[in-house]
Amino acid sequence: MPTPVIATRTPLPVEVEAGKAYYWCTCGQSSKQPFCDGSHRGSEFTPLKYEATATARLWFCGCKHSAKAPLCDGTHKTLL
């Protein structure tokens, strides 16, 4: 798979609702970060579905390089 664009070098806080599905942008080109707006069309990227198990504030990855995608694992701190 190709390397995604770094959308931002900070995690993005999102209030999620239990039972709701969210589609995280994997390409980094969406204008609706951290979520997909279809900008990946025509590429090898596809959005990653995340289903919230609880209502809470979560930190979604903005750099698109997290090993715990779609959530931030701090990888943005090591990117050049």
BAFI-3210 file (N, C-alpha, C; in Angstrom, 3 decimals, decimal comma, padded with zeros to 6 digits):
// residues 80
n [1|2|3|4|5|6|7|8|9|10|11|12|13|14|15|16|17|18|19|20|21|22|23|24|25|26|27|28|29|30|31|32|33|34|35|36|37|38|39|40|41|42|43|44|45|46|47|48|49|50|51|52|53|54|55|56|57|58|59|60|61|62|63|64|65|66|67|68|69|70|71|72|73|74|75|76|77|78|79|80]
n.u [000,856|000,507|002,161|000,413|-000,765|000,330|-001,996|-002,242|-000,046|-000,908|-003,047|-006,600|-009,344|-012,412|-015,820|-017,404|-020,232|-021,760|-022,289|-022,389|-021,082|-017,988|-016,015|-012,807|-010,390|-007,906|-006,120|-005,296|-006,073|-008,617|-010,994|-012,434|-011,206|-010,876|-012,083|-013,388|-013,983|-014,254|-012,116|-010,146|-010,880|-010,176|-007,689|-005,471|-006,330|-008,715|-011,439|-011,291|-013,365|-014,716|-016,241|-017,910|-017,791|-018,504|-019,805|-017,772|-014,857|-012,470|-009,149|-008,326|-006,082|-004,147|-001,966|-001,899|-000,280|-000,353|000,081|-002,044|-004,336|-007,723|-006,987|-004,867|-001,442|000,770|002,703|003,019|004,831|007,298|007,671|009,243]
n.v [-001,186|002,272|005,169|007,134|010,571|012,967|014,263|015,908|016,712|016,173|014,589|014,129|015,213|013,583|013,348|010,447|008,300|005,612|002,594|003,750|003,989|004,986|006,326|006,311|008,290|006,998|007,794|010,408|012,670|013,701|016,328|016,425|015,676|013,752|011,989|010,150|011,565|010,649|011,267|009,463|007,994|006,158|005,454|003,250|003,272|002,773|003,670|003,210|001,398|002,238|001,211|002,563|001,579|002,705|005,803|008,500|010,687|010,422|010,139|010,533|009,405|011,707|011,800|009,572|007,335|005,704|002,783|001,798|002,372|003,353|005,113|007,392|006,710|008,070|008,162|010,353|012,022|011,126|011,405|012,824]
n.w [000,000|-000,704|000,795|003,129|003,035|005,372|007,310|009,561|012,257|014,759|017,182|016,780|018,557|019,166|019,880|020,370|019,795|021,475|019,741|017,237|013,905|012,495|009,873|009,285|007,710|005,641|003,725|004,079|002,718|002,974|003,420|005,650|008,048|011,046|009,387|006,532|003,303|000,807|-000,799|-001,426|-003,621|-006,553|-005,794|-003,939|-001,370|001,295|003,429|007,017|009,037|012,162|015,068|017,694|021,045|023,351|024,629|024,377|024,570|022,150|020,817|017,652|015,130|013,335|011,728|010,177|010,454|012,667|014,641|015,915|014,553|014,141|016,108|017,916|018,572|019,270|017,320|015,639|016,865|016,170|013,477|010,615]
ca.u [000,000|001,288|002,247|-000,618|-000,404|000,178|-003,036|-001,829|000,897|-001,521|-004,263|-007,841|-010,346|-013,754|-016,823|-018,074|-021,430|-021,823|-023,089|-022,302|-019,914|-017,225|-015,123|-011,563|-009,637|-006,599|-005,248|-004,812|-006,474|-009,981|-011,169|-013,247|-010,357|-010,129|-012,966|-013,352|-014,920|-014,211|-010,950|-009,309|-011,386|-009,204|-006,404|-005,484|-006,808|-010,129|-011,620|-011,303|-014,565|-014,544|-017,530|-017,751|-018,400|-018,956|-019,831|-016,559|-013,964|-011,322|-008,153|-008,088|-004,795|-004,172|-000,794|-002,199|000,790|-000,508|-000,012|-003,316|-005,352|-007,722|-006,671|-003,498|-000,509|001,924|003,655|003,248|005,967|008,550|007,718|010,021]
ca.v [000,000|003,514|005,939|008,170|011,960|013,341|015,294|016,793|016,054|016,134|013,772|014,892|014,769|013,366|012,779|009,350|007,777|004,151|001,949|004,451|003,672|006,114|005,884|007,060|008,510|006,352|008,393|011,696|013,755|014,140|017,676|016,240|014,921|012,565|011,057|010,040|012,316|010,052|011,745|008,317|007,315|006,010|005,070|001,965|003,486|002,628|004,124|002,191|001,497|002,162|001,178|002,990|000,679|003,553|007,231|009,035|011,485|009,636|010,881|009,862|009,691|012,689|011,627|008,392|006,352|005,016|001,321|001,478|003,071|004,768|005,938|007,875|005,999|008,944|008,065|011,691|012,656|010,600|011,636|013,986]
ca.w [000,000|-000,729|002,026|003,195|003,285|006,775|007,347|010,653|013,169|016,083|017,231|016,647|019,532|018,625|020,786|019,677|020,448|021,531|018,716|015,963|013,082|011,965|008,811|009,403|006,477|005,636|002,706|004,561|001,828|003,258|003,971|006,852|008,978|010,692|008,701|005,075|002,467|-000,524|-001,551|-001,786|-004,827|-007,626|-005,213|-003,242|-000,010|001,643|004,810|008,054|009,868|013,618|015,761|019,087|022,028|024,459|024,346|025,000|023,732|021,710|020,034|016,382|014,501|012,254|010,863|009,350|010,598|013,944|014,642|016,552|013,761|013,811|017,265|018,018|019,456|019,479|016,213|015,038|017,537|015,608|012,034|010,183]
c.u [000,895|001,261|001,175|-000,015|-000,588|-000,804|-002,702|-000,905|000,391|-002,723|-005,491|-008,888|-011,733|-014,636|-017,571|-019,263|-021,442|-022,752|-023,021|-021,005|-019,311|-016,249|-013,915|-010,833|-008,268|-005,627|-004,639|-005,271|-007,877|-010,005|-011,994|-012,493|-010,952|-010,927|-012,930|-014,396|-014,930|-013,020|-010,032|-009,723|-010,343|-007,813|-006,537|-006,032|-008,310|-010,283|-011,661|-012,515|-014,205|-015,925|-017,308|-018,484|-018,931|-018,993|-018,673|-015,840|-012,747|-010,409|-007,814|-006,762|-004,974|-003,019|-000,940|-001,125|000,705|-000,591|-001,324|-004,467|-006,732|-007,331|-005,180|-002,686|000,769|002,951|003,980|004,452|007,307|008,684|008,532|009,164]
c.v [001,240|004,229|007,024|009,558|012,225|014,507|016,350|016,013|016,070|015,203|014,675|014,367|014,679|012,779|011,711|008,875|006,256|003,621|002,605|004,077|004,956|005,573|006,804|007,121|007,843|007,010|009,724|012,887|014,308|015,560|017,623|015,419|014,885|011,565|011,187|010,930|011,791|010,483|010,620|007,668|007,328|005,642|003,699|002,073|003,225|003,103|002,943|002,415|001,328|002,209|001,494|002,035|001,446|005,004|007,858|009,973|010,611|010,517|010,068|010,317|010,677|012,511|010,439|007,309|005,559|003,503|000,867|002,187|002,483|005,685|006,273|007,002|006,810|008,916|009,429|012,387|012,227|010,845|012,878|014,975]
c.w [000,000|000,625|002,038|003,406|004,771|006,814|008,397|011,569|014,609|016,050|017,216|017,630|018,895|019,717|020,001|020,497|020,366|020,446|017,347|015,243|012,520|010,929|008,749|008,068|006,593|004,666|003,154|003,750|002,078|003,822|005,253|007,900|010,380|009,856|007,187|004,394|001,031|-001,355|-002,015|-003,110|-005,941|-007,109|-004,551|-001,824|000,116|003,077|005,776|008,953|011,341|014,239|017,233|020,016|023,234|023,986|025,104|024,045|023,427|020,870|018,796|015,786|013,350|011,282|009,911|009,415|011,903|013,765|015,274|015,847|014,028|014,959|017,309|018,975|019,694|018,363|015,613|015,654|016,927|014,108|011,700|009,450]
res [m|p|t|p|v|i|a|t|r|t|p|l|p|v|e|v|e|a|g|k|a|y|y|w|c|t|c|g|q|s|s|k|q|p|f|c|d|g|s|h|r|g|s|e|f|t|p|l|k|y|e|a|t|a|t|a|r|l|w|f|c|g|c|k|h|s|a|k|a|p|l|c|d|g|t|h|k|t|l|l]
***
